[in-house]
């Protein structure tokens, strides 16, 4: 994978909105040109805690350039189960490899993050990415950006997403 390849960033407007509406720490599973760059600089001014977890060497090398001991930790992960997800987290952003891990992280974050943002939640991808009805049903509230592909969804057990909008 080339970390500098263009990416269809349907997750970016969702991240922008929720980062602007929250103030607590953020955990990112899987780095990327859009998400890591945006999150790093969105957290910079206030030194808001940001943890980026990456298992792909190329993407880790890209993300490691943003590491800052004052607020942005970038972890090279061999086993995502070893990542301490003890919260609370304002946002957990899930967009990592292997795809089957996304449903696992989604369930791990359900009670320790206010918002769980999951990229690639198109119905055609969900099974391959480890999402299933059980994953979604673990959450009281959900919302999906379906106006562009790949879809991005927001889940929460803490905050009612009824009426959530990017506007």
Steps between C-alpha positions, in 0.01 A plus 500: 500500500614848424406733787499796265239361261182705466217384723128547468450682829128464572603469864657846510180710532384272783836533678501878456153538648558275801849629577353850507216390731715314754802576715623167637764255379488330162623155397554417134527139380683517169680807377439672171583804295162660574421391855841514667595829342168659596487356852860598574445863410151518652650390833815712473389837641350359820738202527195278504602138558515298178612138467555350155533119478648354182617153400605565140869600477451755219207666671681493835800675341262764365319547833818497708599832342210656693589357841534767767563400863287792619178359355526259203612142562553278198513127579641228277261215575564130444185389681204735533379303803804634684393863453373644827164653410412594857316826466330720511541607139296767327558341160619162378564502125521155340654458155780242536624175353433216493140587419365218718635681808272799453198325649716384791621852579149633456376268775806570720430874487124486556509594868816708520443752218227760466509463121626203299555604139540208261610542139392269216159400633340438159281191518721325244810548716356448845527121517855501360595769751373313802186707549175320550157564646636399838772767477250772420244377752753547782437873461191694603549762231636504146522728199641438152640738239366329187510790254844395380699180494655344689245555776606618843293426811487644850397288798445590863367354821527837672377767263170497314570530127137559406505805279879491458604683187811644343326835470 
